[in-house]
Amino acid sequence: MTDWEVVIGLEIHAELLTESKVFCGCSTEFGAPPNSQVCPVCLGLPGALPVLNRKAVDLAIRAGLALQCRINEHSRFDRKHYFYPDLPKAYQISQNDLPLCSDGRVELQVGETVREIGIERVHLEEEAGKSVHAGESIMSAAYSLLDYNRSGIALIEIVTEPDIRSPEEARLFLERLKTLLEYTEVSDCKMEEGSLRCDANISLRPKGTSTFGVKSEIKNLNSFRAVQRALEFEVGRQQQLLEAGEAVLPETRHWDEAKGMTFSMRSKEKAADYRYFPDPNLYPLKVDPSWVEAIRKQLPELPDARRDRFVAEYDLPLYDADVLTSSRALAEYFEECVKEVGDAKITSNWVMGEVLRWLKAHGLEVAESPVRPGDLAGLIKLIQEKVVSNIVAKDVLAEMFASGKPAAVIVDEKGWRQISDSSSLEKIIDQVLADNPGPVADVRGGKTKAIGFLVGQVMKASKGAANPQKVNEMIRNKLLE
């Protein structure tokens, strides 16, 4: 790729956290039986008139502010015409030349460099229905069934400028965007439920030039990993064509996850193909500046500000602060716990290490954790009070995840309280020293590193219950006196 520059722009659709659809009162609850949450409006029946959902506008403005956009006082809804079975009206209500939000930006840490990705626009539109394909993919389906429950759900479409320069950068941007949308409670961003989806536009151009190449649009990207893999494949495909003197066609391509390839679906539409015109059933939208300011005041502390505060207030390393603020739920979990513990670093270590490891192993989100912040704080306090060692505490946490019992109860039931009194430790230490004459001789000969081995053997013999600091002290006194 020394001769080529990659140019990527993303179009992200996020379903808004409204209880009813954007132009009617039908429920947006996920998982209902097919075609059970529909009405004449979202089915596009003749004579049915749309009514705009105010909360959808609130959430779209909230997203625009989080993305540092200008909130436009005047915007408008348009009809975007195209035929597809999941679009019952044969047009989608969207926004074309007068979007609600525009000219935003997202700062992105890429290695040691901070990149700024421009946001061209954030606009409101309605969701289409869902096609259920009878086959491994849309390309091989024998037939398709249609569920219109999603038809009419409130969406925002976020369109970036063509500022992204690698498939990895595209993935990092999407992770950053997801964090912002979750922090502001604009969307739940559950990609497995279709509430966050991405299309990618990619082209190549000779390095040092400013003219854009011919772009391909990639559909069916339902995970961050898929976005990166599909773009990497497309880079290779386009490079091979260009270096062979062949043309890259302006087309829409389908990503096949199983085969790891993109396939041509159709020629790429242009704006004129959609025959946009203002929707005659909806008034233009006027957003008073006071409306915007009221929403701005309701915004939570955003990830960058929270990360910087964690560094300054808790004296955490930047890496820890980055991980802990990667989701709002995780940041709040940490803060609630550290209020009880008082020690930010030990709390950070346990949250980032054992808690996240157990959540991943059980396939749980932070909000679903059976070990709540107060429970974890109780365990950390037992470590601070030297009731249990760090080694035993890991076993206690495993039991907490399995049973939901408090740490102190588990420690007492299992007999895991740390042994610190000299008389109880004496017998164990004497036996370990007798069983390991080589390391004992090494210590007496001045090779004090062998003390660590002996401490480890005592810990093993006591099943982790011995106080390691006390054991270290006693071994030193016995062998170096």
C-alpha distance (Angstrom), angle and dihedral (degrees) to the residues before:
residue distance angle dihedral
M1 . . .
T2 3.80 . .
D3 3.82 90.6 .
W4 3.82 99.0 42.8
E5 3.79 138.0 64.5
V6 3.81 120.2 -151.1
V7 3.81 116.8 -135.1
I8 3.81 117.4 -166.5
G9 3.78 133.0 176.9
L10 3.80 124.1 -179.4
E11 3.79 133.3 -148.1
I12 3.79 110.8 -160.5
H13 3.79 125.4 -170.5
A14 3.80 116.9 -159.0
E15 3.79 123.5 -176.0
L16 3.80 111.0 -132.9
L17 3.81 122.6 -125.1
T18 3.79 96.5 -112.7
E19 3.80 123.4 137.8
S20 3.80 92.5 -140.3
K21 3.80 133.6 36.3
V22 3.78 123.7 -87.5
F23 3.82 98.4 -104.0
C24 3.83 103.8 19.1
G25 3.80 141.4 32.6
C26 3.82 98.8 -104.7
S27 3.81 117.1 130.2
T28 3.80 120.8 -101.9
E29 3.82 94.9 -156.0
F30 3.79 111.7 141.7
G31 3.79 122.4 -123.5
A32 3.82 101.4 27.9
P33 3.84 118.2 145.8
P34 3.83 112.6 -80.1
N35 3.80 115.6 -79.1
S36 3.81 93.5 2.2
Q37 3.83 96.7 115.7
V38 3.79 101.0 56.1
C39 3.80 139.2 109.1
P40 3.83 138.1 176.3
V41 3.83 91.2 -81.2
C42 3.81 98.7 54.0
L43 3.80 91.2 37.7
G44 3.80 90.2 54.5
L45 3.80 95.6 -125.0
P46 3.84 116.3 174.2
G47 3.80 114.7 -86.0
A48 3.83 96.2 15.0
L49 3.81 111.6 133.2
P50 3.84 126.6 -152.5
V51 3.83 123.2 -127.3
L52 3.83 117.2 -162.9
N53 3.83 117.9 -117.6
R54 3.83 107.5 -129.5
K55 3.81 94.0 -155.0
A56 3.82 89.3 58.6
V57 3.80 88.5 57.8
D58 3.82 90.7 47.3
L59 3.81 91.4 53.2
A60 3.80 93.4 45.3
I61 3.82 89.8 52.7
R62 3.81 89.4 47.6
A63 3.81 89.8 53.8
G64 3.80 91.0 47.7
L65 3.80 91.8 52.7
A66 3.81 92.0 48.3
L67 3.82 88.0 52.6
Q68 3.84 91.2 48.9
C69 3.80 92.2 -115.5
R70 3.77 129.8 157.0
I71 3.80 108.6 -109.0
N72 3.78 106.2 -137.8
E73 3.78 116.2 -135.4
H74 3.81 91.2 -148.1
S75 3.80 124.1 42.8
R76 3.78 135.3 151.9
F77 3.79 142.8 -150.4
D78 3.79 119.8 -123.2
R79 3.77 137.4 -172.6
K80 3.79 113.9 -114.7
H81 3.80 107.3 -160.9
Y82 3.77 124.2 -149.4
F83 3.78 134.8 128.1
Y84 3.77 120.9 -118.5
P85 3.83 127.4 137.7
D86 3.83 94.1 -116.9
L87 3.83 90.8 57.9
P88 3.82 104.0 75.4
K89 3.83 97.4 -173.8
A90 3.85 92.3 46.5
Y91 3.81 85.7 -124.5
Q92 3.79 134.5 69.2
I93 3.80 122.9 -138.3
S94 3.80 104.5 -125.9
Q95 3.81 140.3 135.4
N96 3.78 121.0 -98.2
D97 3.80 122.2 167.8
L98 3.84 97.3 4.4
P99 3.83 107.3 48.6
L100 3.80 124.1 177.9
C101 3.84 94.8 -119.6
S102 3.80 132.7 23.8
D103 3.82 145.7 162.1
G104 3.81 100.5 38.1
R105 3.78 133.9 147.8
V106 3.80 142.6 -154.8
E107 3.80 123.4 -153.1
L108 3.78 111.5 -138.3
Q109 3.81 128.6 -166.7
V110 3.81 107.8 -139.8
G111 3.80 108.8 177.3
E112 3.79 106.1 -57.7
T113 3.80 93.2 -20.1
V114 3.81 129.9 87.1
R115 3.81 109.7 -142.9
E116 3.79 124.9 -166.9
I117 3.80 115.3 -142.2
G118 3.79 114.3 -163.2
I119 3.80 121.6 -134.0
E120 3.79 109.6 -145.2
R121 3.79 96.0 -170.1
V122 3.80 148.1 -23.4
H123 3.78 113.4 -150.4
L124 3.80 138.3 174.1
E125 3.78 123.2 -118.1
E126 3.78 142.6 149.1
E127 3.79 126.6 -96.9
A128 3.80 122.4 -116.1
G129 3.78 123.8 -131.0
K130 3.79 125.1 -91.4
S131 3.79 125.7 -98.5
V132 3.79 114.7 -150.7
H133 3.81 108.1 -157.0
A134 3.82 121.7 -150.2
G135 3.77 98.2 -138.9
E136 3.78 142.5 45.2
S137 3.81 92.1 -72.8
I138 3.78 143.1 -4.5
M139 3.79 88.8 -95.5
S140 3.83 94.1 59.6
A141 3.83 102.1 30.2
A142 3.81 116.8 133.7
Y143 3.80 90.6 -154.6
S144 3.82 140.6 -18.6
L145 3.81 133.7 -130.7
L146 3.80 124.0 -151.3
D147 3.80 130.5 -135.1
Y148 3.81 115.2 -173.5
N149 3.83 96.8 -171.6
R150 3.80 89.3 105.4
S151 3.78 94.0 45.0
G152 3.79 107.6 114.1
I153 3.82 98.3 15.3
A154 3.81 111.0 146.0
L155 3.80 115.1 -99.5
I156 3.73 137.8 177.7
E157 3.77 118.9 -151.7
I158 3.80 114.0 -151.0
V159 3.79 113.9 -160.9
T160 3.79 119.3 -167.7
E161 3.76 127.1 -154.1
P162 3.84 113.6 -108.6
D163 3.82 88.9 -94.5
I164 3.82 100.8 120.6
R165 3.79 113.9 104.4
S166 3.81 106.6 -173.7
P167 3.82 141.1 25.0
E168 3.81 89.4 -113.4
E169 3.80 90.4 53.4
A170 3.81 89.2 51.9
R171 3.81 90.3 55.2
L172 3.80 92.6 47.2
F173 3.81 90.4 50.2
L174 3.81 91.9 52.2
E175 3.80 91.4 49.4
R176 3.80 89.2 51.2
L177 3.80 92.5 47.3
K178 3.80 92.0 49.3
T179 3.81 89.7 53.1
L180 3.81 91.7 52.0
L181 3.82 93.8 48.0
E182 3.80 91.8 48.4
Y183 3.81 93.8 45.8
T184 3.80 91.3 53.5
E185 3.83 92.5 42.2
V186 3.79 90.8 -125.7
S187 3.82 93.3 132.0
D188 3.80 137.1 0.0
C189 3.85 87.2 -132.4
K190 3.82 93.2 -147.4
M191 3.78 100.7 166.7
E192 3.81 91.4 -174.0
E193 3.83 88.1 61.5
G194 3.79 93.8 44.4
S195 3.80 95.6 -111.6
L196 3.82 92.4 125.4
R197 3.80 119.2 39.2
C198 3.76 134.6 162.5
D199 3.80 137.9 -155.9
A200 3.78 117.8 -167.5
N201 3.80 129.7 -150.3
I202 3.79 115.2 -158.7
S203 3.78 136.7 177.2
L204 3.79 137.9 161.1
R205 3.78 128.3 -135.5
P206 3.81 133.8 178.6
K207 3.78 111.1 -87.3
G208 3.77 113.4 -99.2
T209 3.81 94.6 29.3
S210 3.79 127.2 108.3
T211 3.81 100.7 -158.4
F212 3.79 113.4 103.4
G213 3.78 120.1 -120.5
V214 3.81 125.6 -132.5
K215 3.79 108.5 -71.5
S216 3.77 133.0 -142.6
E217 3.80 122.5 -154.2
I218 3.82 117.5 -139.8
K219 3.80 120.2 -152.4
N220 3.82 133.7 -171.2
L221 3.81 96.9 48.8
N222 3.80 102.8 153.0
S223 3.81 101.3 162.3
F224 3.80 138.1 36.3
R225 3.80 89.1 -115.5
A226 3.81 90.2 53.7
V227 3.81 91.0 51.5
Q228 3.80 92.5 54.2
R229 3.82 94.6 42.6
A230 3.81 94.3 46.9
L231 3.80 92.4 49.1
E232 3.80 91.7 47.4
F233 3.81 89.9 52.7
E234 3.80 91.4 47.1
V235 3.81 92.2 50.3
G236 3.79 89.1 56.2
R237 3.82 93.8 44.7
Q238 3.80 94.6 49.9
Q239 3.80 93.0 43.4
Q240 3.80 90.6 53.0
L241 3.82 91.6 50.3
L242 3.80 94.8 47.0
E243 3.79 94.5 46.7
A244 3.82 89.4 50.1
G245 3.82 89.6 54.0
E246 3.81 93.2 -111.2
A247 3.81 126.9 133.3
V248 3.80 126.2 -106.6
L249 3.81 106.7 -133.1
P250 3.82 121.7 -135.9
E251 3.80 97.5 -117.7
T252 3.77 146.1 136.8
R253 3.80 112.8 -111.5
H254 3.80 132.3 -164.4
W255 3.82 121.4 -133.8
D256 3.81 113.9 -135.7
E257 3.81 106.2 -158.7
A258 3.80 95.2 -166.8
K259 3.80 94.7 51.3
G260 3.80 95.3 36.0
M261 3.81 91.5 -132.8
T262 3.80 141.1 108.0
F263 3.81 120.8 -125.8
S264 3.80 129.9 -161.1
M265 3.83 113.9 -103.9
R266 3.81 105.5 169.9
S267 3.78 143.3 -34.6
K268 3.82 113.9 -71.9
E269 3.79 114.9 -94.9
K270 3.79 121.8 -131.3
A271 3.80 125.6 -145.1
A272 3.82 90.7 -101.5
D273 3.81 89.9 58.7
Y274 3.80 90.1 65.8
R275 3.84 93.9 56.1
Y276 3.80 93.1 -139.9
F277 3.79 117.6 -159.4
P278 3.85 133.3 158.1
D279 3.78 113.4 -80.4
P280 3.84 105.6 -112.8
N281 3.82 92.5 -154.3
L282 3.82 96.1 60.2
Y283 3.80 128.3 63.9
P284 3.81 118.7 -129.7
L285 3.81 109.6 -91.9
K286 3.81 117.6 -113.4
V287 3.81 116.2 -167.8
D288 3.78 113.7 -165.7
P289 3.86 114.8 -143.9
S290 3.82 89.4 -122.1
W291 3.82 88.7 60.5
V292 3.80 90.0 54.4
E293 3.80 93.4 47.3
A294 3.80 91.8 50.4
I295 3.82 89.4 55.1
R296 3.81 91.9 44.5
K297 3.81 89.9 57.2
Q298 3.82 90.1 53.8
L299 3.81 94.2 54.5
P300 3.81 114.4 115.8
E301 3.78 123.3 -128.8
L302 3.81 103.5 -71.5
P303 3.83 123.6 -130.8
D304 3.82 98.9 -99.9
A305 3.79 93.2 49.1
R306 3.79 91.7 45.4
R307 3.81 92.1 48.6
D308 3.80 91.4 51.7
R309 3.81 90.6 48.0
F310 3.81 91.9 50.8
V311 3.80 89.3 54.3
A312 3.81 93.7 47.2
E313 3.82 100.7 36.6
Y314 3.81 100.9 36.7
D315 3.81 98.8 27.8
L316 3.81 90.5 -126.9
P317 3.81 124.4 161.0
L318 3.79 113.2 -101.0
Y319 3.82 90.2 -113.9
D320 3.82 91.9 57.2
A321 3.80 92.0 46.6
D322 3.82 91.1 50.1
V323 3.80 92.8 52.3
L324 3.80 94.9 43.6
T325 3.81 93.4 50.5
S326 3.81 94.5 45.1
S327 3.80 87.3 102.4
R328 3.77 131.8 21.2
A329 3.81 92.1 -130.5
L330 3.82 92.0 53.5
A331 3.81 93.0 47.3
E332 3.79 91.2 50.7
Y333 3.82 91.4 46.4
F334 3.81 90.3 54.2
E335 3.82 94.8 46.2
E336 3.79 93.7 48.2
C337 3.80 90.2 50.6
V338 3.80 97.0 45.0
K339 3.82 90.9 53.1
E340 3.81 88.3 65.9
V341 3.81 98.2 36.3
G342 3.80 99.4 43.9
D343 3.82 93.6 -154.1
A344 3.81 111.5 95.1
K345 3.80 98.3 -171.4
I346 3.80 97.6 51.8
T347 3.82 88.7 45.4
S348 3.81 90.8 49.4
N349 3.81 91.4 50.0
W350 3.81 92.8 52.3
V351 3.80 95.7 43.9
M352 3.82 94.7 45.8
G353 3.79 93.8 40.8
E354 3.78 120.7 32.3
V355 3.82 99.7 13.4
L356 3.82 95.3 50.9
R357 3.80 90.3 42.6
W358 3.80 92.0 54.7
L359 3.79 93.2 44.4
K360 3.80 90.5 52.4
A361 3.81 91.8 47.2
H362 3.81 90.7 52.6
G363 3.81 95.2 40.8
L364 3.82 92.2 -120.0
E365 3.78 133.6 145.2
V366 3.81 119.1 -131.2
A367 3.81 91.2 -105.1
E368 3.82 89.5 55.6
S369 3.80 95.8 52.4
P370 3.82 113.6 129.2
V371 3.82 86.9 -151.8
R372 3.78 103.7 73.1
P373 3.85 123.4 -162.0
G374 3.80 92.2 -97.2
D375 3.81 90.3 52.0
L376 3.80 92.2 51.8
A377 3.82 90.1 46.5
G378 3.81 88.8 54.8
L379 3.80 90.2 54.3
I380 3.80 94.0 47.1
K381 3.81 90.1 50.5
L382 3.81 89.4 56.3
I383 3.81 87.9 55.5
Q384 3.81 91.7 48.0
E385 3.79 90.9 49.6
K386 3.84 89.4 48.6
V387 3.79 91.4 -121.0
V388 3.83 89.0 129.2
S389 3.79 133.8 14.9
N390 3.79 123.9 -121.7
I391 3.81 89.2 -105.5
V392 3.80 94.0 54.0
A393 3.81 91.1 41.5
K394 3.82 89.6 64.6
D395 3.80 89.5 56.8
V396 3.80 89.8 46.8
L397 3.82 90.6 53.5
A398 3.80 90.4 51.1
E399 3.81 89.0 54.1
M400 3.80 90.4 47.3
F401 3.82 90.6 55.3
A402 3.81 90.8 47.3
S403 3.81 100.4 43.3
G404 3.81 106.6 18.7
K405 3.83 89.8 -132.0
P406 3.84 121.3 142.3
A407 3.80 117.1 -98.3
A408 3.82 95.2 -114.7
V409 3.82 92.0 54.0
I410 3.82 92.1 50.1
V411 3.81 92.5 48.0
D412 3.81 91.6 52.7
E413 3.81 94.6 43.6
K414 3.82 92.2 49.9
G415 3.80 95.9 39.5
W416 3.78 90.7 -123.6
R417 3.78 99.6 144.0
Q418 3.79 110.8 136.6
I419 3.80 117.2 -101.8
S420 3.80 110.2 -128.7
D421 3.78 105.9 150.6
S422 3.80 114.1 104.2
S423 3.80 96.8 -133.2
S424 3.82 93.3 57.6
L425 3.80 92.4 45.7
E426 3.81 95.4 44.8
K427 3.80 95.8 74.7
I428 3.79 94.0 47.2
I429 3.81 93.0 47.4
D430 3.80 93.9 47.2
Q431 3.81 91.0 51.9
V432 3.83 92.3 48.7
L433 3.82 91.4 49.7
A434 3.79 90.9 49.2
D435 3.81 91.5 50.1
N436 3.83 94.2 49.0
P437 3.84 109.3 48.2
G438 3.82 93.3 155.7
P439 3.81 97.6 60.0
V440 3.83 89.3 39.7
A441 3.82 89.5 56.8
D442 3.81 90.1 47.1
V443 3.80 91.8 54.6
R444 3.79 92.6 47.4
G445 3.79 88.0 49.2
G446 3.81 91.0 57.2
K447 3.84 99.6 -94.9
T448 3.80 94.3 126.3
K449 3.82 93.4 171.0
A450 3.81 86.6 80.8
I451 3.82 88.0 69.4
G452 3.79 88.0 76.4
F453 3.80 90.5 57.7
L454 3.80 91.7 50.2
V455 3.81 92.2 48.3
G456 3.81 88.0 51.7
Q457 3.82 90.9 52.6
V458 3.80 90.8 51.1
M459 3.79 90.2 49.8
K460 3.79 89.5 50.5
A461 3.80 92.6 48.3
S462 3.82 91.4 49.3
K463 3.83 91.8 45.3
G464 3.78 89.5 -118.4
A465 3.80 94.6 -54.6
A466 3.83 97.8 111.9
N467 3.81 119.0 98.0
P468 3.83 100.8 -113.3
Q469 3.81 94.5 -154.4
K470 3.81 90.9 51.7
V471 3.81 91.1 46.1
N472 3.81 91.3 50.9
E473 3.79 90.8 50.4
M474 3.80 93.9 48.5
I475 3.82 94.1 47.7
R476 3.78 90.6 50.4
N477 3.78 91.1 50.5
K478 3.80 91.6 49.4
L479 3.81 98.1 46.3
L480 3.80 105.1 28.8
E481 3.77 102.3 38.7
